[in-house]
């Protein structure tokens, strides 16, 4: 059994099902967009968007490394979109993961296309080289009318562009699609 993890979580905590065995490392709380009508993941008052203090994140990584750094294999950067953070800050976080959690083989995050537009392909390549391996992109739909209806704040084209840029950078993409009847 693992010792207690020295990370402060703001409940509820969300992650993709494929990250069930990952260390959940909050680098932000909430979602930087948080306008989608279908999503209630980050609507609780305590989930109002904010970036975690870098010192807090780095200390959590260091302490986790001291307690169980040799057994943590995967890290999910939480909450709704860690890639909203500046590239240099993300690189420092990824470097700390590499230094203090040497067994980690996979680092992942949710990702909003709008926040990727602020990063160059070279910056995304730097993040990939530093260890970011998977980005979960909420495409939701390929229909711009549906995306507008649910206040996604993205278009099919903006999502495709984000997915292509992630791929060019060497980051594995995992798309999230909502299914169900089309709203009238």
Backbone bond lengths (Angstrom), bond angles and torsions (degrees), N, CA, C in turn:
res aa  C-N    CA-C-N  psi(-1)  N-CA   C-N-CA  omega(-1)  CA-C   N-CA-C  phi
1 X - - - 1.463 - - 1.529 109.53 -
2 X 1.329 115.64 138.53 1.458 120.67 -179.78 1.521 111.15 -75.02
3 X 1.326 116.67 146.92 1.469 118.90 173.16 1.524 109.43 -68.15
4 X 1.331 117.62 164.11 1.470 119.95 178.78 1.536 110.76 -56.44
5 X 1.307 115.04 138.69 1.463 120.95 -179.50 1.532 108.23 -87.10
6 X 1.339 117.83 128.96 1.469 121.31 -176.47 1.530 113.06 -84.19
7 X 1.321 115.89 57.83 1.460 120.79 -179.15 1.524 108.53 -125.05
8 X 1.336 116.10 134.34 1.464 121.07 178.00 1.525 108.40 -88.63
9 X 1.327 114.81 118.88 1.463 120.29 178.99 1.519 110.18 -103.84
10 X 1.323 116.51 142.86 1.455 122.79 171.74 1.522 105.51 -104.73
11 X 1.322 115.81 110.28 1.467 121.46 -175.86 1.533 110.62 -75.64
12 X 1.310 118.39 151.52 1.453 127.45 -5.64 1.527 110.99 -78.02
13 X 1.330 115.26 152.80 1.460 121.91 179.99 1.530 108.10 -104.46
14 X 1.320 116.46 132.11 1.465 122.14 -179.88 1.515 109.71 -119.03
15 X 1.336 114.29 148.83 1.454 121.88 174.70 1.522 107.63 -159.30
16 X 1.320 117.75 157.43 1.465 119.58 176.78 1.533 110.15 -63.21
17 X 1.329 118.04 150.10 1.467 120.08 178.99 1.525 113.12 -54.99
18 X 1.318 117.37 -34.53 1.464 120.13 -178.90 1.522 113.07 -71.22
19 X 1.332 117.33 -5.57 1.467 121.51 177.81 1.529 112.01 -102.69
20 X 1.325 116.73 20.46 1.468 121.41 -176.50 1.522 113.04 -57.74
21 X 1.317 118.05 -31.04 1.465 120.67 -178.22 1.523 112.46 -101.61
22 X 1.312 117.04 11.08 1.460 121.22 -178.57 1.519 111.28 -89.11
23 X 1.318 115.45 150.80 1.455 121.26 167.30 1.524 106.17 -71.26
24 X 1.320 117.11 124.68 1.464 121.23 177.92 1.524 106.99 -89.75
25 X 1.323 116.08 114.55 1.458 122.23 -177.52 1.525 108.92 -113.59
26 X 1.338 117.91 102.39 1.466 119.49 179.74 1.529 111.23 -71.45
27 X 1.323 116.03 121.39 1.457 121.09 173.25 1.528 110.19 -110.57
28 X 1.334 115.32 -16.27 1.463 122.88 170.63 1.522 106.65 -138.44
29 X 1.300 116.15 165.88 1.467 122.04 169.21 1.518 106.16 -117.77
30 X 1.332 116.37 137.89 1.454 120.71 177.36 1.515 113.30 77.55
31 X 1.327 114.48 -164.98 1.467 123.13 -176.77 1.526 108.69 -122.45
32 X 1.311 116.20 135.11 1.467 119.94 -177.68 1.532 112.88 -70.48
33 X 1.308 118.78 -16.76 1.471 122.53 177.60 1.521 109.90 -99.48
34 X 1.310 117.53 -65.07 1.464 125.17 172.63 1.533 114.90 54.35
35 X 1.336 117.30 36.27 1.465 121.31 176.42 1.527 112.95 -115.57
36 X 1.316 118.22 -4.84 1.469 121.17 -175.71 1.526 109.90 -65.81
37 X 1.321 116.12 127.18 1.467 120.44 -175.41 1.522 113.01 -69.98
38 X 1.311 118.62 -21.00 1.465 122.05 -177.68 1.524 112.76 -87.81
39 X 1.307 118.06 -12.67 1.464 121.38 -170.20 1.527 111.68 -106.45
40 X 1.311 115.19 126.66 1.467 120.67 175.54 1.524 111.37 -116.55
41 X 1.323 116.59 13.93 1.462 119.78 -175.56 1.528 112.59 -62.60
42 X 1.310 117.31 -36.57 1.462 119.55 -171.89 1.525 112.51 -122.63
43 X 1.343 117.11 30.82 1.462 120.11 -177.16 1.524 113.39 -90.86
44 X 1.320 118.27 -13.32 1.468 120.62 178.89 1.528 109.22 -64.81
45 X 1.337 117.85 145.48 1.467 120.45 -176.93 1.532 113.62 -53.92
46 X 1.314 116.87 -37.51 1.463 120.09 -178.89 1.530 112.36 -71.77
47 X 1.338 116.56 -9.54 1.459 120.99 -179.74 1.529 112.87 -100.14
48 X 1.339 116.80 15.35 1.463 119.17 175.35 1.527 107.99 -58.26
49 X 1.332 116.52 138.45 1.461 119.66 -172.69 1.520 112.84 -62.80
50 X 1.322 113.84 136.06 1.466 122.07 170.36 1.521 108.20 -163.33
51 X 1.298 115.25 149.36 1.461 120.34 172.97 1.522 107.66 -82.57
52 X 1.307 116.74 137.29 1.463 120.64 174.45 1.527 108.69 -69.71
53 X 1.323 115.78 150.63 1.460 120.06 175.76 1.528 108.67 -61.49
54 X 1.309 116.19 133.16 1.463 119.94 -178.47 1.525 111.41 -58.26
55 X 1.318 117.22 -40.11 1.467 120.31 -179.92 1.527 111.00 -60.72
56 X 1.328 117.11 -39.34 1.468 121.01 178.36 1.527 110.89 -63.42
57 X 1.324 116.49 -44.56 1.466 120.93 -179.17 1.527 110.14 -63.89
58 X 1.322 116.76 -47.51 1.462 120.25 -178.46 1.524 111.74 -64.19
59 X 1.320 116.60 -37.58 1.472 119.95 177.53 1.526 110.81 -67.74
60 X 1.322 117.75 -38.99 1.469 120.58 176.41 1.524 110.75 -60.62
61 X 1.314 116.39 -41.37 1.471 120.47 178.55 1.526 109.94 -64.39
62 X 1.325 116.79 -46.47 1.468 120.85 -179.03 1.522 111.20 -60.27
63 X 1.335 116.85 -48.64 1.469 120.60 -178.45 1.525 111.85 -66.27
64 X 1.322 116.55 -38.47 1.468 119.53 176.63 1.524 109.47 -63.10
65 X 1.315 116.45 -40.45 1.459 120.50 177.35 1.511 112.57 -60.50
66 X 1.325 117.22 -40.62 1.469 120.82 178.52 1.523 111.43 -63.41
67 X 1.322 116.57 -36.82 1.470 120.37 -174.85 1.520 113.90 -87.30
68 X 1.317 116.84 -35.87 1.471 117.53 -175.26 1.522 112.52 -155.00
69 X 1.317 116.66 32.50 1.458 121.01 -176.95 1.509 115.02 -62.11
70 X 1.333 116.51 -23.08 1.461 119.40 -177.92 1.523 113.22 -86.28
71 X 1.336 118.35 -5.46 1.469 120.14 -178.25 1.536 113.77 -116.53
72 X 1.316 117.99 -16.40 1.466 120.32 179.41 1.527 108.31 -75.21
73 X 1.325 116.19 119.50 1.467 121.76 -176.55 1.532 113.08 -104.60
74 X 1.343 115.78 -25.17 1.466 119.92 -175.87 1.526 109.71 -138.42
75 X 1.321 115.42 143.96 1.466 121.88 178.85 1.526 108.21 -129.93
76 X 1.332 115.63 132.85 1.463 121.85 172.72 1.519 107.63 -110.12
77 X 1.332 116.98 119.01 1.462 122.02 178.05 1.523 108.11 -80.45
78 X 1.308 116.25 110.97 1.461 121.98 -176.23 1.531 108.84 -98.77
79 X 1.229 121.96 162.85 1.447 133.24 15.38 1.525 108.82 -104.70
80 X 1.321 116.62 -112.24 1.460 120.83 -170.06 1.512 117.08 -68.14
81 X 1.317 119.22 -21.60 1.468 120.69 178.19 1.517 110.18 -170.84
82 X 1.313 116.19 86.66 1.464 120.71 -179.99 1.526 111.81 -63.44
83 X 1.330 117.25 -25.22 1.461 119.51 -176.02 1.525 113.31 -74.58
84 X 1.322 117.01 1.87 1.462 120.37 171.31 1.538 109.97 -70.83
85 X 1.323 116.75 -22.15 1.465 120.60 -178.89 1.526 110.61 -68.57
86 X 1.329 116.78 152.39 1.466 119.47 177.02 1.535 110.84 -59.44
87 X 1.306 115.66 147.55 1.465 121.16 -177.03 1.522 111.87 -56.65
88 X 1.319 118.40 -45.80 1.477 120.92 -178.14 1.526 110.87 -58.60
89 X 1.316 116.10 -40.13 1.470 119.82 179.26 1.528 110.47 -66.36
90 X 1.323 116.84 -43.84 1.462 120.19 177.24 1.523 110.82 -61.13
91 X 1.326 117.44 -39.16 1.466 120.41 178.46 1.524 111.38 -63.00
92 X 1.329 117.44 -38.64 1.476 119.81 177.36 1.525 110.74 -65.73
93 X 1.328 117.01 -38.52 1.469 120.90 177.94 1.527 109.90 -65.17
94 X 1.326 117.07 -45.81 1.466 120.65 179.96 1.527 111.35 -64.31
95 X 1.331 117.08 -37.33 1.470 120.44 176.64 1.527 110.51 -64.34
96 X 1.327 117.29 -41.08 1.472 120.40 178.33 1.527 110.64 -64.53
97 X 1.320 116.86 -38.75 1.472 119.82 176.52 1.525 109.52 -61.16
98 X 1.319 116.76 -46.67 1.471 120.52 -179.79 1.531 111.26 -61.53
99 X 1.330 116.88 -40.41 1.466 121.05 -176.85 1.524 112.10 -73.27
100 X 1.333 117.40 -45.44 1.467 120.57 -171.88 1.524 114.33 -96.83
101 X 1.308 117.10 -18.09 1.470 121.36 179.90 1.533 108.17 -125.28
102 X 1.325 116.66 68.99 1.472 120.35 -170.74 1.522 115.31 -64.84
103 X 1.317 118.43 -16.94 1.468 120.73 -179.88 1.531 112.67 -84.24
104 X 1.334 117.50 -7.32 1.472 120.44 -177.81 1.525 110.02 -65.29
105 X 1.322 114.83 130.40 1.464 122.45 179.09 1.523 112.52 -117.33
106 X 1.344 116.51 -7.55 1.462 119.45 -176.56 1.525 109.35 -151.07
107 X 1.343 115.52 128.10 1.465 122.28 174.31 1.524 106.54 -124.61
108 X 1.322 115.98 133.17 1.463 120.33 -175.99 1.521 110.87 -138.34
109 X 1.338 114.73 169.41 1.464 121.09 -178.66 1.522 109.63 -162.03
110 X 1.343 115.65 153.37 1.461 119.62 163.32 1.527 106.91 -70.06
111 X 1.321 116.02 158.82 1.456 119.59 -176.37 1.526 110.56 -151.94
112 X 1.310 117.40 127.78 1.462 122.08 173.96 1.526 109.22 -95.82
113 X 1.325 118.16 130.93 1.467 119.78 178.67 1.528 112.92 -52.72
114 X 1.329 117.86 -38.24 1.468 121.35 -177.99 1.528 111.64 -58.30
115 X 1.321 116.97 -35.42 1.463 119.39 -179.07 1.526 111.92 -80.22
116 X 1.315 117.19 -25.39 1.468 120.01 175.41 1.517 111.44 -69.04
117 X 1.325 117.17 -28.25 1.471 119.85 -179.59 1.527 111.31 -60.78
118 X 1.313 117.20 -21.78 1.466 121.17 179.81 1.527 112.26 -84.53
119 X 1.327 116.16 -5.27 1.460 120.23 -178.57 1.526 109.41 -113.05
120 X 1.313 115.85 135.40 1.462 119.65 176.56 1.529 109.14 -75.41
121 X 1.318 115.67 163.89 1.464 119.66 176.11 1.523 109.81 -62.33
122 X 1.331 117.69 -35.40 1.471 120.22 176.80 1.529 111.23 -63.15
123 X 1.335 116.99 -39.91 1.466 119.31 176.84 1.526 110.67 -63.22
124 X 1.324 116.71 -41.64 1.466 120.02 178.01 1.524 110.48 -63.41
125 X 1.332 117.43 -37.88 1.472 120.78 176.12 1.528 110.78 -63.07
126 X 1.333 116.71 -40.36 1.471 120.34 176.82 1.524 110.64 -60.14
127 X 1.329 116.16 -43.41 1.464 120.15 179.29 1.526 110.67 -63.80
128 X 1.323 116.81 -40.48 1.468 120.28 177.87 1.528 110.19 -63.70
129 X 1.320 117.13 -44.95 1.466 121.06 -179.92 1.526 111.35 -63.40
130 X 1.335 116.29 -30.29 1.467 120.97 179.93 1.522 112.55 -82.17
131 X 1.344 117.25 -8.13 1.460 118.91 174.42 1.511 117.17 126.90
132 X 1.331 118.77 -7.61 1.468 118.76 177.09 1.521 108.03 -70.25
133 X 1.320 116.91 117.82 1.459 118.70 -172.67 1.520 114.70 -112.57
134 X 1.331 118.94 -26.65 1.468 120.92 -177.80 1.529 109.99 -137.19
135 X 1.333 115.89 136.54 1.463 121.72 172.58 1.526 107.99 -122.83
136 X 1.319 115.86 126.05 1.467 122.58 177.18 1.522 107.83 -93.31
137 X 1.319 116.32 114.13 1.462 122.01 -175.40 1.523 109.17 -109.02
138 X 1.325 116.18 121.83 1.460 121.06 177.79 1.513 110.77 -80.39
139 X 1.327 116.79 89.52 1.465 120.85 176.97 1.523 109.57 -73.46
140 X 1.322 116.43 -36.88 1.465 126.68 179.37 1.523 112.93 66.80
141 X 1.341 117.70 -50.86 1.466 121.60 -177.92 1.522 108.79 -156.92
142 X 1.320 116.01 157.26 1.453 121.05 173.19 1.521 111.65 -98.45
143 X 1.323 116.54 8.31 1.463 121.95 -176.61 1.528 109.38 -108.56
144 X 1.323 116.63 115.31 1.469 120.67 -177.10 1.521 112.87 -59.89
145 X 1.324 116.85 -33.88 1.467 120.36 178.33 1.531 110.45 -63.49
146 X 1.322 116.16 -44.63 1.468 119.96 177.35 1.524 111.06 -63.87
147 X 1.325 116.93 -41.91 1.465 120.58 -179.99 1.526 110.87 -61.94
148 X 1.315 116.60 -40.04 1.466 120.44 177.42 1.523 110.52 -66.92
149 X 1.307 116.77 -41.27 1.469 121.70 -178.68 1.537 111.32 -59.86
150 X 1.323 116.62 -37.45 1.476 119.62 -177.47 1.531 111.84 -95.03
151 X 1.335 116.50 9.09 1.473 122.32 176.92 1.525 112.35 58.01
152 X 1.324 115.68 41.73 1.459 120.63 -179.49 1.522 111.84 -67.27
153 X 1.327 116.80 -30.81 1.460 118.78 -178.93 1.516 112.86 77.13
154 X 1.318 116.58 14.37 1.465 122.97 178.66 1.516 108.24 -135.33
155 X 1.309 115.35 165.14 1.456 122.02 172.74 1.521 108.01 -119.99
156 X 1.318 115.22 168.45 1.460 119.41 174.82 1.528 109.38 -56.46
157 X 1.331 116.80 -44.54 1.469 121.26 -178.10 1.524 111.85 -63.50
158 X 1.334 118.15 -40.88 1.470 119.70 -179.21 1.526 111.09 -67.13
159 X 1.322 115.99 -33.81 1.463 119.91 178.42 1.524 110.66 -71.96
160 X 1.323 116.97 -43.63 1.470 120.32 177.75 1.525 110.01 -60.66
161 X 1.334 117.11 -42.66 1.462 120.89 178.34 1.529 110.60 -58.98
162 X 1.329 116.90 -45.19 1.467 120.53 179.35 1.525 110.73 -61.76
163 X 1.321 116.47 -45.28 1.466 120.37 -179.93 1.526 111.07 -62.44
164 X 1.318 117.15 -41.69 1.464 120.45 178.87 1.520 111.52 -65.01
165 X 1.321 116.91 -43.17 1.465 120.21 -178.84 1.522 111.25 -65.75
166 X 1.324 116.94 -39.50 1.465 119.58 176.06 1.526 110.14 -60.90
167 X 1.322 116.55 -44.51 1.458 120.51 179.10 1.519 112.23 -62.26
168 X 1.333 117.13 -42.39 1.469 121.06 177.96 1.524 111.27 -60.92
169 X 1.326 115.91 -30.43 1.463 120.63 -179.39 1.526 112.58 -83.27
170 X 1.332 116.88 -8.82 1.460 119.38 -179.72 1.512 114.11 89.80
171 X 1.323 117.10 17.22 1.466 121.92 178.56 1.524 108.04 -99.79
172 X 1.328 116.48 127.26 1.462 121.14 177.65 1.515 109.07 -65.45
173 X 1.337 116.24 137.38 1.456 121.59 -179.88 1.512 109.95 -107.93
174 X 1.313 115.37 139.04 1.460 121.26 172.90 1.521 106.97 -128.25
175 X 1.319 116.28 115.02 1.458 120.80 -177.43 1.513 112.01 -90.71
176 X 1.319 115.46 143.11 1.461 122.38 177.72 1.524 107.22 -110.43
177 X 1.330 116.36 122.07 1.461 122.30 -178.97 1.523 108.48 -120.54
178 X 1.326 116.44 133.43 1.463 121.09 174.39 1.515 108.15 -88.59
179 X 1.320 116.86 136.06 1.459 117.78 174.89 1.514 109.62 -121.70
180 X 1.291 114.67 161.73 1.452 120.94 -178.11 1.507 109.47 142.41
181 X 1.319 116.79 178.09 1.463 119.41 -177.94 1.519 110.87 -67.56
182 X 1.298 115.05 146.02 1.456 120.16 177.22 1.519 108.51 -70.29
183 X 1.314 116.10 135.74 1.465 120.72 179.08 1.522 109.70 -67.99
184 X 1.312 115.69 144.85 1.476 120.08 179.97 1.505 110.39 -77.94
